[in-house]
Amino acid sequence: MAHDPQGRPPAQAAGLTAPRTHARVVSLFLRSLGAIHVIAFLSLGVQIEGLIGSRGILPATELLGFVAARTDATRYWLLPTVFWLDASDAALRGACWAGAAAGALLALGFAPLPNLLASWVLYLSLTTVGQVFLGYQWDGLLLETTLLAVFLAPRGLWLRPREPAAPALWLLRSSRSAMPPGDRSRRSPSTTRPSRSPPRSPGTRTSSRSGCTSSRVR
């Protein structure tokens, strides 16, 4: 068999297989996803106490206490979050900074699989207790994309261009990557609390993230 001057495998040189073109794209995609996580966690970290902190608009501790009082072990399925262990202000802030760190390491190409999993678990935990502030389409899209990216991530310590497995590409392409606007199907009706917000008054605080009116009046 004649030697191919470009050094390609015989089957590819003969035109029997397509050239591998996904390796660098996947590497760029994973690094970009890490940068997006840095932005998402940092932007949330500077607001988290005012939104769902102990003295925030909709405290996470009140949501978890409400669900815990009305359910058994199914609470962990209804509200999958690490904040069942600790939902203090320090824990909420720590999750944001840890998520930003995991995203930064992913963007640098270090330990892509562990950092993807850490980012997904932390953002899912924050979304679960974030209530109306983290119930938007882009939050669900970021979670879905991160979970699918786990199947593309290499298992090594450093992210290097490598052709992903065909099933992982198929899964990413065939997934429905966006929820319809206004979809809140992720929330369980049994754990939905009625709004506590009174009619808006001049002293009422408003969240910059979602425009939700606070139920606490100065």
Secondary structure as UniProt FT lines:
FT   TURN            5..6
FT   HELIX           10..13
FT   TURN            14..15
FT   HELIX           23..45
FT   TURN            46..47
FT   HELIX           48..52
FT   TURN            54..55
FT   HELIX           60..68
FT   TURN            69..70
FT   TURN            73..74
FT   HELIX           75..78
FT   HELIX           82..84
FT   HELIX           89..108
FT   HELIX           112..130
FT   HELIX           131..134
FT   HELIX           137..150
FT   TURN            151..152
FT   HELIX           166..174
FT   TURN            181..182
FT   TURN            185..186
FT   HELIX           189..191
FT   TURN            202..203
FT   STRAND          204..206
FT   TURN            208..210
FT   STRAND          213..217
//
